[in-house]
């Protein structure tokens, strides 16, 4: 006896036949650096500000000793004023440079002595205002944040560098290809003097940091788009 398949079933088999043995295309995963930079754009960057707090406290404690001579007290007072002025100038330069040239996310400024407490959840009243004073009215409104560590280290060759290093909420340095920035200032290499003159010494460094973020985002977005659109 012969068996006959209904006509509609044959039609279904005929339509499905070309896809037999073919697998669904695998989605191209979006690069992690793009996800990170997108998250950062919706979050905030907290710039850690060196304050020389320990050094200032040590000098002040020495000044307060009753057995100091007037000459010693005068010399230490001048030293204290010099350190304070240098610290305040550093903050003004860094603050102005970030506010002028960094635009990837919201930005806040945190004194170095408050970082440990901040990481433990002590977040209220910690951020610095324009006068370099901790201001309880400045509140972090974004859900996610990262830290920018700015410093002037000296490398083993003796060259002076200014650097911007980004850390996550656990104080871990972000891995490559995140575009941390280091600029050689010992020989004034690649320094844009007009930026430094108009804003401060940190202007070229922060400007470069912003440019590197934009460049790497564009680079990986173009690669991702190309792979995603490839049949």
C-alpha positions as a LaTeX table, in Angstrom:
\begin{tabular}{lrrr}
\hline
Residue & $x$ (\AA) & $y$ (\AA) & $z$ (\AA) \\
\hline
Unk1 & 0.00 & 0.00 & 0.00 \\
Unk2 & 1.33 & 3.41 & $-0.89$ \\
Unk3 & 1.32 & 6.29 & 1.55 \\
Unk4 & 0.72 & 9.84 & 0.37 \\
Unk5 & 1.59 & 12.96 & 2.35 \\
Unk6 & $-1.00$ & 15.70 & 2.32 \\
Unk7 & $-0.26$ & 18.47 & $-0.15$ \\
Unk8 & 0.18 & 21.19 & 2.45 \\
Unk9 & 2.79 & 19.12 & 4.30 \\
Unk10 & 4.79 & 18.63 & 1.12 \\
Unk11 & 4.66 & 22.35 & 0.55 \\
Unk12 & 5.99 & 23.01 & 4.05 \\
Unk13 & 8.84 & 20.59 & 3.52 \\
Unk14 & 9.68 & 22.19 & 0.20 \\
Unk15 & 9.83 & 25.67 & 1.73 \\
Unk16 & 11.96 & 24.56 & 4.69 \\
Unk17 & 14.36 & 22.46 & 2.63 \\
Unk18 & 16.83 & 25.24 & 1.70 \\
Unk19 & 17.51 & 25.99 & 5.39 \\
Unk20 & 18.21 & 22.40 & 6.43 \\
Unk21 & 21.70 & 22.08 & 7.86 \\
Unk22 & 22.17 & 25.85 & 8.18 \\
Unk23 & 22.83 & 27.47 & 11.56 \\
Unk24 & 21.65 & 30.84 & 12.75 \\
Unk25 & 24.24 & 33.65 & 12.39 \\
Unk26 & 26.18 & 34.25 & 15.59 \\
Unk27 & 25.66 & 37.79 & 16.94 \\
Unk28 & 28.81 & 39.89 & 17.11 \\
Unk29 & 29.45 & 40.85 & 20.76 \\
Unk30 & 29.91 & 44.54 & 21.41 \\
Unk31 & 33.48 & 45.30 & 22.57 \\
Unk32 & 33.83 & 45.69 & 26.33 \\
Unk33 & 35.61 & 49.03 & 25.92 \\
Unk34 & 32.53 & 50.47 & 24.21 \\
Unk35 & 30.26 & 49.21 & 26.99 \\
Unk36 & 32.62 & 50.72 & 29.56 \\
Unk37 & 32.83 & 54.10 & 27.86 \\
Unk38 & 29.05 & 54.19 & 27.42 \\
Unk39 & 28.63 & 53.49 & 31.13 \\
Unk40 & 31.16 & 56.20 & 31.95 \\
Unk41 & 29.32 & 58.68 & 29.78 \\
Unk42 & 26.19 & 58.08 & 31.85 \\
Unk43 & 28.16 & 58.14 & 35.12 \\
Unk44 & 30.72 & 60.41 & 36.73 \\
Unk45 & 34.47 & 60.89 & 37.02 \\
Unk46 & 35.85 & 61.72 & 40.48 \\
Unk47 & 39.24 & 63.39 & 40.32 \\
Unk48 & 41.48 & 62.63 & 43.29 \\
Unk49 & 43.24 & 65.83 & 44.37 \\
Unk50 & 46.62 & 65.69 & 46.17 \\
Unk51 & 46.40 & 68.01 & 49.17 \\
Unk52 & 49.77 & 67.66 & 50.96 \\
Unk53 & 47.67 & 67.37 & 54.11 \\
Unk54 & 50.24 & 65.33 & 56.05 \\
Unk55 & 53.08 & 67.63 & 55.09 \\
Unk56 & 51.10 & 70.74 & 56.03 \\
Unk57 & 50.07 & 69.22 & 59.38 \\
Unk58 & 53.67 & 68.24 & 60.17 \\
Unk59 & 54.98 & 71.75 & 59.45 \\
Unk60 & 52.18 & 73.33 & 61.46 \\
Unk61 & 52.88 & 71.00 & 64.41 \\
Unk62 & 56.52 & 72.05 & 64.37 \\
Unk63 & 55.58 & 75.73 & 64.24 \\
Unk64 & 53.38 & 75.25 & 67.31 \\
Unk65 & 56.27 & 74.03 & 69.44 \\
Unk66 & 56.96 & 76.55 & 72.21 \\
Unk67 & 60.75 & 76.10 & 72.15 \\
Unk68 & 61.25 & 77.37 & 68.57 \\
Unk69 & 63.29 & 80.49 & 67.98 \\
Unk70 & 61.70 & 83.36 & 66.08 \\
Unk71 & 64.00 & 82.70 & 63.13 \\
Unk72 & 62.97 & 79.05 & 62.99 \\
Unk73 & 59.31 & 79.92 & 63.32 \\
Unk74 & 59.56 & 82.48 & 60.52 \\
Unk75 & 61.34 & 80.05 & 58.20 \\
Unk76 & 58.79 & 77.31 & 58.84 \\
Unk77 & 55.89 & 79.71 & 58.41 \\
Unk78 & 57.23 & 80.73 & 55.02 \\
Unk79 & 57.64 & 77.07 & 54.10 \\
Unk80 & 54.06 & 76.35 & 55.19 \\
Unk81 & 52.70 & 79.23 & 53.11 \\
Unk82 & 54.69 & 78.05 & 50.11 \\
Unk83 & 53.32 & 74.50 & 50.35 \\
Unk84 & 49.77 & 75.78 & 50.77 \\
Unk85 & 50.07 & 78.09 & 47.78 \\
Unk86 & 51.54 & 75.32 & 45.63 \\
Unk87 & 48.76 & 72.94 & 46.64 \\
Unk88 & 46.03 & 75.47 & 45.90 \\
Unk89 & 47.58 & 76.34 & 42.54 \\
Unk90 & 47.73 & 72.67 & 41.61 \\
Unk91 & 44.03 & 72.31 & 42.42 \\
Unk92 & 43.08 & 75.42 & 40.44 \\
Unk93 & 45.01 & 74.16 & 37.40 \\
Unk94 & 43.56 & 70.64 & 37.53 \\
Unk95 & 40.02 & 71.84 & 38.19 \\
Unk96 & 40.05 & 74.43 & 35.40 \\
Unk97 & 41.60 & 71.98 & 32.95 \\
Unk98 & 39.03 & 69.23 & 33.57 \\
Unk99 & 36.08 & 71.62 & 33.55 \\
Unk100 & 37.31 & 73.13 & 30.28 \\
Unk101 & 38.52 & 70.13 & 28.29 \\
Unk102 & 36.91 & 67.01 & 29.75 \\
Unk103 & 33.33 & 66.47 & 28.58 \\
Unk104 & 32.78 & 62.70 & 28.53 \\
Unk105 & 30.92 & 62.62 & 31.84 \\
Unk106 & 29.98 & 64.62 & 34.90 \\
Unk107 & 32.97 & 65.47 & 37.09 \\
Unk108 & 33.68 & 65.89 & 40.80 \\
Unk109 & 36.80 & 66.62 & 42.86 \\
Unk110 & 37.75 & 64.63 & 45.96 \\
Unk111 & 40.67 & 65.32 & 48.34 \\
Unk112 & 43.17 & 62.47 & 48.65 \\
Unk113 & 42.64 & 62.12 & 52.41 \\
Unk114 & 38.92 & 61.38 & 51.81 \\
Unk115 & 39.39 & 58.57 & 49.29 \\
Unk116 & 39.74 & 55.70 & 51.82 \\
Unk117 & 36.56 & 56.73 & 53.62 \\
Unk118 & 34.73 & 57.27 & 50.34 \\
Unk119 & 35.54 & 53.73 & 49.21 \\
Unk120 & 34.00 & 52.48 & 52.48 \\
Unk121 & 30.77 & 54.38 & 51.82 \\
Unk122 & 31.47 & 57.66 & 53.62 \\
Unk123 & 30.31 & 59.79 & 50.69 \\
Unk124 & 28.48 & 62.75 & 52.21 \\
Unk125 & 30.13 & 66.16 & 52.30 \\
Unk126 & 33.38 & 64.97 & 50.74 \\
Unk127 & 33.62 & 66.80 & 47.42 \\
Unk128 & 35.61 & 70.00 & 46.95 \\
Unk129 & 34.14 & 73.27 & 45.79 \\
Unk130 & 35.91 & 75.99 & 43.85 \\
Unk131 & 37.61 & 77.28 & 47.03 \\
Unk132 & 39.07 & 73.80 & 47.71 \\
Unk133 & 36.73 & 73.31 & 50.65 \\
Unk134 & 34.66 & 70.20 & 51.28 \\
Unk135 & 31.09 & 71.17 & 50.46 \\
Unk136 & 28.06 & 69.16 & 51.69 \\
Unk137 & 25.89 & 70.72 & 48.99 \\
Unk138 & 27.83 & 68.90 & 46.25 \\
Unk139 & 26.17 & 65.51 & 45.85 \\
Unk140 & 27.01 & 62.71 & 43.42 \\
Unk141 & 23.81 & 62.07 & 41.47 \\
Unk142 & 25.04 & 59.47 & 39.00 \\
Unk143 & 24.66 & 55.73 & 39.69 \\
Unk144 & 28.17 & 54.78 & 38.58 \\
Unk145 & 31.50 & 56.51 & 39.03 \\
Unk146 & 35.20 & 56.10 & 38.35 \\
Unk147 & 38.27 & 57.78 & 39.81 \\
Unk148 & 40.93 & 59.81 & 38.02 \\
Unk149 & 44.32 & 59.87 & 39.73 \\
Unk150 & 46.40 & 62.88 & 38.70 \\
Unk151 & 50.00 & 63.22 & 39.76 \\
Unk152 & 53.47 & 64.41 & 38.75 \\
Unk153 & 55.67 & 61.34 & 39.18 \\
Unk154 & 59.30 & 61.20 & 38.16 \\
Unk155 & 60.24 & 58.17 & 36.08 \\
Unk156 & 63.60 & 56.34 & 36.49 \\
Unk157 & 65.22 & 58.48 & 33.76 \\
Unk158 & 64.46 & 61.67 & 35.65 \\
Unk159 & 61.87 & 62.98 & 33.18 \\
Unk160 & 58.84 & 64.65 & 34.70 \\
Unk161 & 55.43 & 63.33 & 33.64 \\
Unk162 & 51.89 & 64.43 & 34.26 \\
Unk163 & 49.47 & 61.52 & 34.12 \\
Unk164 & 45.76 & 60.73 & 34.30 \\
Unk165 & 45.12 & 57.16 & 35.47 \\
Unk166 & 41.55 & 55.86 & 35.75 \\
Unk167 & 40.43 & 53.44 & 38.46 \\
Unk168 & 37.13 & 51.68 & 39.05 \\
Unk169 & 34.94 & 51.75 & 42.15 \\
Unk170 & 37.19 & 49.15 & 43.79 \\
Unk171 & 40.25 & 51.29 & 43.15 \\
Unk172 & 41.52 & 48.90 & 40.46 \\
Unk173 & 43.27 & 50.47 & 37.47 \\
Unk174 & 41.29 & 49.97 & 34.27 \\
Unk175 & 42.92 & 47.51 & 31.90 \\
Unk176 & 43.98 & 48.28 & 28.32 \\
Unk177 & 42.78 & 49.39 & 25.86 \\
Unk178 & 41.43 & 52.09 & 28.18 \\
Unk179 & 43.29 & 55.28 & 27.18 \\
Unk180 & 45.15 & 56.39 & 30.28 \\
Unk181 & 47.30 & 59.45 & 29.53 \\
Unk182 & 50.89 & 60.31 & 30.39 \\
Unk183 & 52.55 & 63.46 & 29.11 \\
Unk184 & 56.29 & 64.25 & 29.24 \\
Unk185 & 56.72 & 67.75 & 30.60 \\
Unk186 & 60.43 & 67.61 & 31.35 \\
Unk187 & 61.32 & 68.61 & 27.81 \\
Unk188 & 57.93 & 70.20 & 26.99 \\
Unk189 & 57.31 & 67.53 & 24.35 \\
Unk190 & 53.89 & 67.82 & 22.66 \\
Unk191 & 52.76 & 70.55 & 25.03 \\
Unk192 & 50.22 & 72.95 & 23.56 \\
Unk193 & 51.52 & 76.17 & 25.06 \\
Unk194 & 48.40 & 78.21 & 24.31 \\
Unk195 & 46.28 & 75.82 & 26.39 \\
Unk196 & 48.72 & 75.93 & 29.27 \\
Unk197 & 48.87 & 79.72 & 29.15 \\
Unk198 & 45.10 & 80.18 & 29.03 \\
Unk199 & 43.97 & 77.52 & 31.52 \\
Unk200 & 46.88 & 75.95 & 33.39 \\
Unk201 & 49.69 & 73.44 & 33.19 \\
Unk202 & 47.27 & 70.52 & 33.18 \\
Unk203 & 45.27 & 71.75 & 30.20 \\
Unk204 & 47.29 & 69.89 & 27.52 \\
Unk205 & 47.19 & 66.66 & 29.51 \\
Unk206 & 43.43 & 66.71 & 30.09 \\
Unk207 & 42.81 & 67.82 & 26.53 \\
Unk208 & 44.82 & 64.83 & 25.29 \\
Unk209 & 42.93 & 62.51 & 27.65 \\
Unk210 & 39.59 & 63.65 & 26.22 \\
Unk211 & 40.87 & 63.26 & 22.66 \\
Unk212 & 42.13 & 59.73 & 23.36 \\
Unk213 & 38.76 & 58.69 & 24.77 \\
Unk214 & 36.97 & 59.98 & 21.68 \\
Unk215 & 39.53 & 58.39 & 19.35 \\
Unk216 & 39.39 & 54.93 & 20.89 \\
Unk217 & 35.59 & 55.01 & 21.06 \\
Unk218 & 35.37 & 55.87 & 17.36 \\
Unk219 & 37.96 & 53.23 & 16.46 \\
Unk220 & 36.20 & 50.36 & 18.23 \\
Unk221 & 32.73 & 51.51 & 17.16 \\
Unk222 & 33.78 & 51.47 & 13.51 \\
Unk223 & 35.30 & 47.98 & 13.86 \\
Unk224 & 32.19 & 46.71 & 15.62 \\
Unk225 & 29.88 & 48.17 & 12.98 \\
Unk226 & 31.95 & 46.62 & 10.20 \\
Unk227 & 31.88 & 43.15 & 11.78 \\
Unk228 & 28.21 & 43.37 & 12.62 \\
Unk229 & 27.28 & 44.30 & 9.05 \\
Unk230 & 29.45 & 41.61 & 7.45 \\
Unk231 & 27.26 & 38.73 & 6.14 \\
\hline
\end{tabular}
